[in-house]
Amino acid sequence: MPKTLSPGRYRGLKTTSLEEADVFGIIAFDQRGSYRRMMPAAASYEQLVQVKSEIIGALSTEASAILTDPVYGLGPAMQMSPKAGLLLALEKSGYSGDSTYRQTELIPSWTPEKIRKAGASAVKFMVYYHPGSGELAEELEALIRQVRRECHAWDLPVFLEPMSYSLDRAAPKGSADFAEGRAEVVIETARRLSRTGVDALKMEFPLDIQFNQDESEWQDACQRLSDASAVPWVLLSAGVDFEQFKPQAQVACECGASGFLAGRAIWKEAVALSEADRTAFLHDVAGKRLRELLAIAAAAARPWSDFYRGPASSEDWYESYA
C-alpha cells in the first residue's frame, strides 16, 4: 500500500520527475572542492559560477531536475530552465575525521528553511556511511533523522546519498578486497537508512564493475538492493565514464531503481573546454548522453508512485495542514 505524502513532499517528487512518468532523470552538479580542483588553479569564483551555469543551463532543458550546491549554485539555479526541478545540497563538502572514520558536517548558516525559501523542490543530504562502523553509524543515523525532521517541517522531500568507504586502510575502496564485500555494504546500507524516514535514496552501484563484469550478478545485486530498500532509490554515477554508467543504469532500472541522479558521467569533459567548445560538447555529446539515459529511465525504471501517493483533497484540507 503506497504511503500518503504531505502536499509539499509529493509536489517535490513530482517536480523533480520526468514529465511523462514518475521516475527521475536528474543531473548532479553539486561538487565544490572536487569541482575547484577540476578548474585551473587561478580560476576565480565568478569563473566557476559561469562554467557551472553554462553546464546546468544546457542540460536543464531536458533533465527532470538539477542538483546543485549553495556555494557556486545560486547563479546557475536562477538561470536554469524552469522545466526542471531544483535540488539543493545540505551538507558540507567532504568529511572530517579519519579516512576510516568519516564524519559528516552541515554547512553553517545553511538550513532547510533557506532551501525552501530559495525555491528548491527537494533536499539532497550526503553522508559517508558504513553499517559496520558501530557508534559512528548510530550517530549518523541520528543525524539523518534530525535532518529529515527539519526538512519535513518545511515540507521538503529528502534524497539521502550514503557513500560507502572502507574501514580498513589496507583494503581501500577501489581495491579487490573491498569489492568482495561491497554489495553487502551497499545493500545493508539501503536496508538501514531507507527506514530513517527519508523519501528517496541516491545509491551507488552495488558491485565494482572493475572486478565484476557479469551482468547476471549485477542484476542479482540490484534486485537485492531494491528488495532491501523501503523507499525509491536512484543510481548515482560516482564519476565513472558514460560508457560504464549507461549499462549500470540499464540494469539498475530494470531491477527496481526509480531512475538516475548522475553528474560527471554526462558532463565532466565540458569543464576543461573553452566556452565555444563547451557549448558544442554540451549540445552534441552531453545532451545525447542525457537523452539516452532518460530513455532508459522512462522505459525501465520503477515509478516512485509505487511507494507514495498524494494527499486526499477535501474542502477544508488547508485548516489542518501543518
Secondary structure, 3 states (H helix, E strand, C coil): CCEECCHHHHHHHHHCECCCCCCEEEEECCCCHHHHHHCCCCCCHHHHHHHHHHHHHHHCCCCCEEEECCCCCHHHHHHCCCCCEEEEECECCCCECCCCCCECCECCCCCHHHHHHCCCCEEEEEEECCCCCCHHHHHHHHHHHHHHHHHHHCCCCEEEEEECCCCCCCCCCCCHHHHHHHHHHHHHHHHHHCCCCCCEEEECCCCCCCCCCCHHHHHHHHHHHHHHCCCCEEEECCCCCHHHHHHHHHHHHHCCCCEEEECHHHHHHHHHCCHHHHHHHHHHHHHHHHHHHHHHHHHHCCCHHHCEECCCCCCCHHHHCC
